[in-house]
Amino acid sequence: MRLLNASGCLDALTAPEVARSLDAFVTKTVTPLPREGNAPVRIAETEGGMLNAIGLANPGIEIFVRETLPRLSGAVDSVWVSVGGFSVHDYAMVCERLDGEDAVAAVELNLSCPNVDEVPENVGEVVAATRAVTAKPLYAKLSPTPDVAETARAAQDAGADGLSLVNTVKGLALDERTLTPVLERGVGGLSGPALRPIALAAVYACFRATELPIVGMGGVTTGRDALELLAAGAGDIALGTALFSDPGAPARVRAELEAELAAHGFADPDNAVGAAHGSTLQPGLRVRSTKHLHTGLNMAG
């Protein structure tokens, strides 16, 4: 099992010690051209977590490769790049540009951002186009729509190597005085504890529907949360909103997960994968990552 961050929830260049406590660092989403993102206010707290409407703010692929990626590769042990776009061509262009970069360990296709107006709807088409231009491992990041299992199967058939589940869902917060939206954009992506049962359902469904390894995320704040995602079918875990309030979350969640695994009789995190489906995962029955890391703190520098 690897522990990662959810894209956009950690800046490895301003908090390298936190990023190094993870097994892989996932970047903010990179698009072909620079984007300023949405106008502020772009973040708001809610009772069940956090709303964000950042809007894919990023420097664009050329500046990212030339300036940001070299700094990241010197700061963390493994870099996953989140890739976004507004057409199939956008995704393919960015992935082709990243294909020759040795510092990139994997690509996460952001196929489900709720904070921009135009995103490609055909997941299979995007995955197929990017698969054709890169040999990097491709993880499809999906929103927990009612047909998420069908979408996951389309991603698998098109050549995806894994799934990242789940992205945020749309939510709204109103100002207590004016009763108008807190976010300038109105709606934003809801993350945090309120997302956890939704994420569990999506991971559970996609584990049954595909043979792809799954990075589970959505409201993970404790080792118990991580264990439940493993049981639903995730093989790796990502921390999101928790990192904003607790930079020590990676080490704490690892320790809590170790205790939870022992309490439930699991010798290893991989043995807990799929437990909610009535049986534990046996080696070789599912496509797995080639790099299996223990749950102890990874302090690679």
KAZI-V951662 format. One record per pair of residues at least 4 apart in sequence whose C-alpha atoms are under 7 Angstrom apart, sorted by the first residue. I is the first residue (numbers start at 1). J is the second residue. Records with the same first field share a line. If there is no record, write none. Layout:
I: J + J
//
This chain:
1: 235 + 236 + 269 + 270 + 292 + 293 + 294 + 295
2: 23 + 236 + 237 + 293
3: 22 + 23 + 24 + 236 + 237 + 238
4: 22 + 23 + 24 + 25 + 26 + 237 + 238 + 239
5: 9 + 10 + 25 + 26 + 238 + 239 + 240
6: 26 + 238 + 239 + 240
7: 26 + 27 + 28 + 29 + 82
8: 27 + 28
9: 240 + 241 + 243
10: 243
11: 15
12: 16 + 19 + 72
13: 72
15: 19
16: 20 + 75
17: 21
18: 247
19: 25 + 76
20: 76 + 77 + 299 + 300 + 301
21: 250 + 297 + 298 + 299
22: 250 + 298
23: 78 + 298
24: 77 + 78 + 79 + 80
25: 78 + 79 + 80
26: 79 + 80 + 81 + 82
27: 80 + 81 + 82
28: 82
29: 56 + 82 + 83 + 84
30: 58 + 60 + 61 + 82 + 83 + 84
31: 60 + 61 + 83 + 84 + 85 + 94
32: 60 + 61 + 90 + 94
33: 60 + 61
34: 58 + 59 + 60
35: 56 + 57 + 58 + 59 + 60
36: 57 + 58
37: 54 + 55 + 56 + 57
38: 42 + 53 + 54 + 55
39: 184
40: 184
41: 183 + 184
42: 52 + 53 + 54 + 183 + 184
43: 51 + 52 + 53 + 183
44: 50 + 51 + 52 + 182 + 183
45: 49 + 50 + 51
46: 50 + 51 + 173
48: 192 + 193 + 194
49: 190 + 191 + 192 + 193 + 194
50: 190 + 191 + 192
51: 171 + 188 + 189 + 190 + 191
52: 188 + 189 + 190
53: 115 + 185 + 188 + 189
54: 115
55: 115 + 116
59: 63 + 64
60: 64
61: 65 + 94
62: 66
63: 67 + 68
64: 68 + 69
65: 69
67: 71
68: 72
69: 73
70: 74
71: 75
72: 76
73: 77 + 79 + 103
76: 301
77: 300 + 301
78: 105
79: 103 + 104 + 105
80: 104 + 105 + 106 + 107 + 108
81: 104 + 106 + 107 + 108
82: 107 + 108 + 109 + 110
83: 91 + 94 + 107 + 108 + 109 + 110
84: 91 + 109 + 110
85: 90 + 91 + 119
86: 90 + 118 + 119 + 120
87: 91 + 119 + 120
88: 92 + 120 + 126 + 129
89: 93
90: 94
91: 95 + 126 + 130
92: 96 + 129 + 130 + 133
93: 97
94: 98
95: 99 + 130 + 133 + 134
96: 133 + 134
99: 134 + 135 + 136
105: 136
106: 136 + 137 + 138
107: 136 + 137 + 138 + 139
108: 138 + 139 + 140 + 141
109: 138 + 139 + 140 + 141
110: 140 + 141
111: 123 + 140 + 141 + 142
112: 141 + 142 + 143 + 167
114: 169 + 170 + 188 + 189
115: 188 + 189
122: 126
123: 127 + 151 + 154 + 155
124: 128 + 154 + 155 + 158
125: 129
126: 130
127: 131 + 155 + 158 + 159 + 160
128: 132 + 158 + 159
129: 133
130: 134
131: 135 + 159
137: 161
138: 160 + 161 + 162
139: 160 + 161 + 162 + 163 + 164
140: 155 + 160 + 162 + 163 + 164
141: 163 + 164 + 165 + 166 + 167
142: 164 + 165 + 166 + 167
143: 166 + 167 + 168 + 169
144: 148 + 166 + 198 + 199 + 202
147: 151
148: 152 + 202
149: 153 + 205 + 206 + 209
150: 154
151: 155
152: 156 + 206 + 210
153: 157 + 209 + 210
154: 158
155: 159 + 160
156: 160 + 212
161: 212
162: 212 + 213 + 214
163: 212 + 213 + 214 + 215
164: 214 + 215 + 216
165: 199 + 202 + 203 + 214 + 215 + 216 + 217
166: 199 + 216 + 217 + 218
168: 189 + 190 + 191
169: 189 + 190
170: 187 + 188 + 189 + 190
171: 187 + 188 + 189 + 190
172: 181 + 186 + 187 + 188
173: 181 + 182
174: 179 + 180 + 181 + 182
175: 179 + 180 + 181 + 182
181: 186
182: 186
183: 187
191: 195 + 218 + 219 + 241
192: 218 + 219 + 241
193: 219 + 220
194: 219
195: 199 + 218 + 219
196: 200 + 218 + 219 + 220
197: 201
198: 202
199: 203 + 217 + 218
200: 204 + 229 + 232
201: 205
202: 206
203: 207 + 216 + 232 + 233 + 234
204: 208 + 232 + 233
205: 209
206: 210
207: 211 + 233
211: 286 + 287
212: 287
213: 234 + 235 + 287 + 288
214: 234 + 235 + 236
215: 234 + 235 + 236 + 237 + 238
216: 229 + 234 + 236 + 237 + 238
217: 237 + 238 + 239
218: 240
220: 225 + 226 + 239
221: 225 + 242
222: 226 + 253 + 256
223: 227 + 253 + 254 + 256 + 257 + 260
224: 228 + 257 + 260
225: 229
226: 230 + 237 + 257
227: 231 + 257
228: 232
229: 233 + 234
230: 234 + 235 + 272 + 273 + 274
231: 272 + 273 + 274 + 275 + 276
232: 273 + 274 + 275 + 276
233: 273 + 274
234: 273
235: 270 + 273
239: 243
242: 246 + 249
243: 247 + 249
248: 252
249: 253
250: 254
251: 255 + 297
252: 256
253: 257
254: 258 + 295 + 296
255: 259
256: 260
257: 261
258: 262
259: 263
260: 264
261: 265 + 266 + 267 + 269
262: 266 + 267
266: 271 + 272
269: 273
271: 280 + 281
272: 280
273: 280 + 281
274: 279 + 280 + 281
275: 279 + 280
//
